[in-house]
Amino acid sequence: MTAVLLLNGPNLGILGQREPEVYGTDTLADIAAAVAEEVAVRGWEVVSIQREGEGELVSAIHAHRDSTVGAIVNPGALMIAGWSLRDALASYAPPWVEVHLSNVWARERFRHESVIAPLASGVVVGLGAFGYRLAARALLHLAE
């Protein structure tokens, strides 16, 4: 199986209910289906994982480091100080794209820096659920 890792961090499991004025009304299942639709053109599947804890996300990265062609990562607030997540992503060789539903630079100042973004192949912010589709398209290009 050729697959893309779709990794979502804390509080993203309640998308569709959580502050829809900020995060939209799409659920995580809707987003996973959209990503699957995008990568199906290459025959890829999606391994979708959402966890509340940083250690669980680190374990997911390690478990899928050799079995995925790339990743789409929305770390949620772990972008700010998720150092062990950052270190796990540093050891993840395939290309990966960081995604945020909201425009983090238009929000509170503490959201203006990501410790993982410097390692990413690219970053998509502020485009809502459509940002995941763009990240999937980027992976199709990057994994050629």
Contact map, one row per residue, 1 for C-alpha under 8 A:
111000000000000000000000000000000000000000011000000000000000000000100000000000000000000000000000000000000000000000000000000000000000000000000000
111100000000000000000000000000000000000000111000000000000000000000111000000000000000000000000000000000000000000000000000000000000000000000000000
111110000000000000000000000000000000000000011110000000000000000000111100000000000000000000000000000000000000000000000000000000000000000000000000
011111000000000000000000000000000000000000011110000000000000000000011111000000000000000000000000000000000000000000000000000000000000000000000000
001111100000000000000000000000000000000000000111100000000000000100011111000000000000000000000000000000000000000000000000000000000000000000000000
000111110000000000000000000000010000000000000111100000000000000000000011100000000000000000000000000000000000000000000000000000000000000000000000
000011111000000000000000000000000000000000000001110000001000000000000011111000000000000000000000000000000000000000000000000000000000000000000000
000001111101100000000000000000000000000000000001111000000000000000000000111100000000000000000000000000000000000000000000000000000000000000000000
000000111111000000000000000000000000000000000000011111001000000000000000011111000000000000000000000000000000000000000000000000000000000000000000
000000011111100000000000000000000000000000000000011110000000000000000000001111000000000000000000000000000000000000000000000000000000000000000000
000000001111111000000000000000000000000000000000000100000000000000000000000100000000000000000000000000000000000000000000000000000000000000000000
000000011111111000000000000100000000000000000000010000000000000000000000000100000000000000000000000000000000000000000000000000000000000000000000
000000010111111000000000001100000000000000000000011000000000000000000000000000000000000000000000000000000000000000000000000000000000000000000000
000000000011111111000000001100000000000000000000000000000000000000000000000000000000000000000000000000000000000000000000000000000000000000000000
000000000011111111010011111100000000000000000000000000000000000000000000000000000000000000000000000000000000000000000000000000000000000000000000
000000000000011111110011111100000000000000000000000000000000000000000000000000000000000000000000000000000000000000000000000000000000000000000000
000000000000011111110000101000000000000000000000000000000000000000000000000000000000000000000000000000000000000000000000000000000000000000000000
000000000000011111110010000000000000000000000000000000000000000000000000000000000000000000000000000000000000000000000000000000000000000000000000
000000000000000111111111000000000000000000000000000000000000000000000000000000000000000000000000000000000000000000000000000000000000000000000000
000000000000001111111111100000000000000000000000000000000000000000000000000000000000000000000000000000000000000000000000000000000000000000000000
000000000000000000111111000000000000000000000000000000000000000000000000000000000000000000000000000000000000000000000000000000000000000000000000
000000000000000000111111000000000000000000000000000000000000000000000000000000000000000000000000000011000000000000000000000000000000000000000000
000000000000001101111111100000000000000000000000000000000000000000000000000000000000000000000000000011000000000000000000000000010000000000000000
000000000000001100111111110000000000000000000000000000000000000000000000000000000000000000000000000000000000000000000000000000011000000000000000
000000000000001110010011111000000000000000000000000000000000000000000000000000000000000000000000000000000000000000000000000000000000000000000000
000000000000001100000001111111100000000000000000000000000000000000000000000000000000000000000000000000000000000000000000000000001000000000000000
000000000000111110000000111111100000000000000000000000000000000000000000000000000000000000000000000000000000000000000000000000000000000000000000
000000000001111100000000011111110000000000000000000000000000000000000000000000000000000000000000000000000000000000000000000000000000000000000000
000000000000000000000000011111111000000000000000000000000000000000000000000000000000000000000000000000000000000000000000000000000000000000000000
000000000000000000000000011111111100000000000000000000000000000000000000000000000000000000000000000000000000000000000000000000000000000000000000
000000000000000000000000011111111110000000000000000000000000000000000000000000000000000000000000000000000000000000000000000000001001000000000000
000001000000000000000000000111111111000000000101000000000000000000000000000000000000000000000000000000000000000000000000000000000000000000000000
000000000000000000000000000011111111100000000000000000000000000000000000000000000000000000000000000000000000000000000000000000000000000000000000
000000000000000000000000000001111111110000000000000000000000000000000000000000000000000000000000000000000000000000000000000000000001100000000000
000000000000000000000000000000111111111000000100000000000000000000000000000000000000000000000000000000000000000000000000000000000001100100000000
000000000000000000000000000000011111111100011100000000000000000000000000000000000000000000000000000000000000000000000000000000000000000000000000
000000000000000000000000000000001111111110000000000000000000000000000000000000000000000000000000000000000000000000000000000000000000000000000000
000000000000000000000000000000000111111110000000000000000000000000000000000000000000000000000000000000000000000000000000000000000000100110000000
000000000000000000000000000000000011111111111100000000000000000000000000000000000000000000000000000000000000000000000000000000000000000110010000
000000000000000000000000000000000001111111111000000000000000000000000000000000000000000000000000000000000000000000000000000000000000000000000000
000000000000000000000000000000000000111111110000000000000000000000000000000000000000000000000000000000000000000000000000000000000000000000000000
000000000000000000000000000000000000001111110000000000000000000000000000000000000000000000000000000000000000000000000000000000000000000000010000
010000000000000000000000000000000000001111111000000000000000000000000000000000000000000000000000000000000000000000000000000000000000000000000000
111100000000000000000000000000000001001111111100000000000000000000000000000000000000000000000000000000000000000000000000000000000000000000000000
111100000000000000000000000000000001001100111110000000000000000000000000000000000000000000000000000000000000000000000000000000000000000000000000
001111000000000000000000000000010011001000011111000000000000000000000000000000000000000000000000000000000000000000000000000000000000000000000000
001111000000000000000000000000000000000000001111100000000000000000000000000000000000000000000000000000000000000000000000000000000000000000000000
000011110000000000000000000000010000000000000111110000000000000000000000000000000000000000000000000000000000000000000000000000000000000000000000
000011110000000000000000000000000000000000000011111000000001000000000000000000000000000000000000000000000000000000000000000000000000000000000000
000000111101100000000000000000000000000000000001111100001000000000000000000000000000000000000000000000000000000000000000000000000000000000000000
000000011100100000000000000000000000000000000000111111011000000000000000000000000000000000000000000000000000000000000000000000000000000000000000
000000001110000000000000000000000000000000000000011111010000000000000000000000000000000000000000000000000000000000000000000000000000000000000000
000000001100000000000000000000000000000000000000001111111000000000000000000000000000000000000000000000000000000000000000000000000000000000000000
000000001000000000000000000000000000000000000000001111111100000000000000000001000101100000000000000000000000000000000000000000000000000000000000
000000000000000000000000000000000000000000000000000011111110000000000000000000000001100000000000000000000000000000000000000000000000000000000000
000000000000000000000000000000000000000000000000001111111111000000000000000000000000000000000000000000000000000000000000000000000000000000000000
000000101000000000000000000000000000000000000000011011111111100000000000000000000000100000000000000000000000000000000000000000000000000000000000
000000000000000000000000000000000000000000000000000001111111110000000000000000000001100100000000000000000000000000000000000000000000000000000000
000000000000000000000000000000000000000000000000000000111111111000000000000000000000000000000000000000000000000000000000000000000000000000000000
000000000000000000000000000000000000000000000000100000011111111100000000000000000000000000000000000000000000000000000000000000000000000000000000
000000000000000000000000000000000000000000000000000000001111111110000000000000000000000110010000000000000000000000000000000000000000000000000000
000000000000000000000000000000000000000000000000000000000111111110000000000000000000000100010000000000000000000000000000000000000000000000000000
000000000000000000000000000000000000000000000000000000000011111111000000000000000000000000000000000000000000000000000000000000000000000000000000
000010000000000000000000000000000000000000000000000000000001111111110000000000000000000000000000000000000000000000000000000000000000000000000000
000000000000000000000000000000000000000000000000000000000000111111110000000000000000000000011100000000000000000000000000000000000000000000000000
000000000000000000000000000000000000000000000000000000000000001111110000000000000000000000000000000000000000000000000000000000000000000000000000
111000000000000000000000000000000000000000000000000000000000000111111000000000000000000000000000000000000000000000000000000000000000000000000000
011110000000000000000000000000000000000000000000000000000000000111111110000000000000000000000100000000000000000000000000000000000000000000000000
011110000000000000000000000000000000000000000000000000000000000000111110000000000000000000000110000000000000000000000000000000000000000000000010
001110000000000000000000000000000000000000000000000000000000000000011111000000000000000000000111000000000000000000000000000000000000000000100010
000111100000000000000000000000000000000000000000000000000000000000011111100000000000000000000111100000000000000000000000000000000000000000100000
000111100000000000000000000000000000000000000000000000000000000000000111110000000000000000000001111000000000000000000000000000000001001100000000
000001110000000000000000000000000000000000000000000000000000000000000011111000000000000000000001111000000000000000000000000000000000000000000000
000000111000000000000000000000000000000000000000000000000000000000000001111100000000000000000000011100000000000000000000000000000000000000000000
000000111100000000000000000000000000000000000000000000000000000000000000111111100000000000000000011000000000000000000000000000000000000000000000
000000011111000000000000000000000000000000000000000000000000000000000000011111100000000000000000000100000000000000000000000000000000000000000000
000000001100000000000000000000000000000000000000000000000000000000000000001111111000000000000000000000000000001000000000000000000000000000000000
000000001100000000000000000000000000000000000000000001000000000000000000001111111100100000000000000000000000000000000000000000000000000000000000
000000000000000000000000000000000000000000000000000000000000000000000000001111111100000000000000000000000000000011111000000000000000000000000000
000000000000000000000000000000000000000000000000000000000000000000000000000011111100000000000000000000000000011011100000000000000000000000000000
000000000000000000000000000000000000000000000000000000000000000000000000000011111110000000000000000000000000000001100000000000000000000000000000
000000000000000000000000000000000000000000000000000001000000000000000000000001111111110000000000000000000000000000110000000000000000000000000000
000000000000000000000000000000000000000000000000000000000000000000000000000000001111111000000000000000000000000000100000000000000000000000000000
000000000000000000000000000000000000000000000000000001100100000000000000000000000111111100000000000000000000000000000000000000000000000000000000
000000000000000000000000000000000000000000000000000001101100000000000000000001000111111110000000000000000000000000010000000000000000000000000000
000000000000000000000000000000000000000000000000000000000000000000000000000000000111111111000000000000000000000000110010000000000000000000000000
000000000000000000000000000000000000000000000000000000000000000000000000000000000011111111100000000000000000000000000000000000000000000000000000
000000000000000000000000000000000000000000000000000000000100110000000000000000000001111111110000000000000000000000000000000000000000000000000000
000000000000000000000000000000000000000000000000000000000000100000000000000000000000111111110000000000000000000000010010000000000000000000000000
000000000000000000000000000000000000000000000000000000000000000000000000000000000000011111111000000000000000000000000010000000000000000000000000
000000000000000000000000000000000000000000000000000000000000000000000000000000000000001111111000000000000000000000000000000000000000000000000000
000000000000000000000000000000000000000000000000000000000000110010000000000000000000000111111100000000000000000000000000000000000000000000000000
000000000000000000000000000000000000000000000000000000000000000010000000000000000000000001111110000000000000000000000000000000000000000000000000
000000000000000000000000000000000000000000000000000000000000000010011110000000000000000000011111000000000000000000000000000000000000000000000010
000000000000000000000000000000000000000000000000000000000000000000001110000000000000000000001111100000000000000000000001100000000000000000100110
000000000000000000000000000000000000000000000000000000000000000000000111100000000000000000000111110000000000000000000001110000000000000000100000
000000000000000000000000000000000000000000000000000000000000000000000011100000000000000000000011111000000000000000000001111100000000001001100000
000000000000000000000000000000000000000000000000000000000000000000000001111000000000000000000001111100000000000000001001011100000000001000000000
000000000000000000000000000000000000000000000000000000000000000000000001111000000000000000000000111110000000000000000000001110000011001000000000
000000000000000000000000000000000000000000000000000000000000000000000000010100000000000000000000011111110000000000000000000111110010000000000000
000000000000000000000110000000000000000000000000000000000000000000000000000000000000000000000000001111100000000000000000000011111010000000000000
000000000000000000000110000000000000000000000000000000000000000000000000000000000000000000000000000111110000000000000000000011110000000000000000
000000000000000000000000000000000000000000000000000000000000000000000000000000000000000000000000000111111110000000000000000011100000000000000000
000000000000000000000000000000000000000000000000000000000000000000000000000000000000000000000000000101111111001100000000000011000000000000000000
000000000000000000000000000000000000000000000000000000000000000000000000000000000000000000000000000000111111101100000000000000000000000000000000
000000000000000000000000000000000000000000000000000000000000000000000000000000000000000000000000000000111111000000000000000000000000000000000000
000000000000000000000000000000000000000000000000000000000000000000000000000000000000000000000000000000111111101100000000000000000000000000000000
000000000000000000000000000000000000000000000000000000000000000000000000000000000000000000000000000000011111111100000000000000000000000000000000
000000000000000000000000000000000000000000000000000000000000000000000000000000000000000000000000000000001011111100000000000000000000000000000000
000000000000000000000000000000000000000000000000000000000000000000000000000000010000000000000000000000000001111110000000000000000000000000000000
000000000000000000000000000000000000000000000000000000000000000000000000000010010000000000000000000000011011111111000000000000000000000000000000
000000000000000000000000000000000000000000000000000000000000000000000000000000000000000000000000000000011011111111000000000000000000000000000000
000000000000000000000000000000000000000000000000000000000000000000000000000000110000000000000000000000000000011111100000000000000000000000000000
000000000000000000000000000000000000000000000000000000000000000000000000000000111000000000000000000000000000001111111100000000000000000000000000
000000000000000000000000000000000000000000000000000000000000000000000000000000111110010000000000000000000000000011111100000000000000000000000000
000000000000000000000000000000000000000000000000000000000000000000000000000000100100110010000000000000000000000001111111000000000000000000000000
000000000000000000000000000000000000000000000000000000000000000000000000000000100000000000000000010000000000000001111111011000000000000000000000
000000000000000000000000000000000000000000000000000000000000000000000000000000000000000000000000000000000000000001111111000000000000000000000000
000000000000000000000000000000000000000000000000000000000000000000000000000000000000010011000000000000000000000000011111100000000000000000000000
000000000000000000000000000000000000000000000000000000000000000000000000000000000000000000000011110000000000000000011111111000000000000000000000
000000000000000000000000000000000000000000000000000000000000000000000000000000000000000000000011100000000000000000000011111000000000000000000000
000000000000000000000000000000000000000000000000000000000000000000000000000000000000000000000001110000000000000000001001111100000000000000000000
000000000000000000000000000000000000000000000000000000000000000000000000000000000000000000000000111000000000000000001001111110000000000000000000
000000000000000000000000000000000000000000000000000000000000000000000000000000000000000000000000111100000000000000000000011111100011011000000000
000000000000000000000000000000000000000000000000000000000000000000000000000000000000000000000000001111110000000000000000001111110010000000000000
000000000000000000000000000000000000000000000000000000000000000000000000000000000000000000000000000111110000000000000000000111110010000000000000
000000000000000000000000000000000000000000000000000000000000000000000000000000000000000000000000000111100000000000000000000111111110000000000000
000000000000000000000011000000000000000000000000000000000000000000000000000000000000000000000000000111000000000000000000000011111111000000000000
000000000000000000000001010000100000000000000000000000000000000000000000000000000000000000000000000010000000000000000000000000111111100000000000
000000000000000000000000000000000000000000000000000000000000000000000000000000000000000000000000000000000000000000000000000000111111110000000000
000000000000000000000000000000000000000000000000000000000000000000000000000000000000000000000000001110000000000000000000000111111111111000000000
000000000000000000000000000000100110000000000000000000000000000000000001000000000000000000000000001000000000000000000000000100011111111100000000
000000000000000000000000000000000110010000000000000000000000000000000000000000000000000000000000000000000000000000000000000000001111111110000000
000000000000000000000000000000000000000000000000000000000000000000000000000000000000000000000000000000000000000000000000000100000111111111000000
000000000000000000000000000000000000000000000000000000000000000000000001000000000000000000000000111000000000000000000000000100000011111111100000
000000000000000000000000000000000010011000000000000000000000000000000001000000000000000000000000000000000000000000000000000000000001111111110000
000000000000000000000000000000000000011000000000000000000000000000000000000000000000000000000000000000000000000000000000000000000000111111111000
000000000000000000000000000000000000000000000000000000000000000000000000000000000000000000000000100000000000000000000000000000000000011111111100
000000000000000000000000000000000000000000000000000000000000000000000110000000000000000000000011100000000000000000000000000000000000001111111110
000000000000000000000000000000000000001001000000000000000000000000000000000000000000000000000000000000000000000000000000000000000000000111111111
000000000000000000000000000000000000000000000000000000000000000000000000000000000000000000000000000000000000000000000000000000000000000011111111
000000000000000000000000000000000000000000000000000000000000000000000000000000000000000000000010000000000000000000000000000000000000000001111111
000000000000000000000000000000000000000000000000000000000000000000001100000000000000000000000110000000000000000000000000000000000000000000111111
000000000000000000000000000000000000000000000000000000000000000000000000000000000000000000000000000000000000000000000000000000000000000000011111
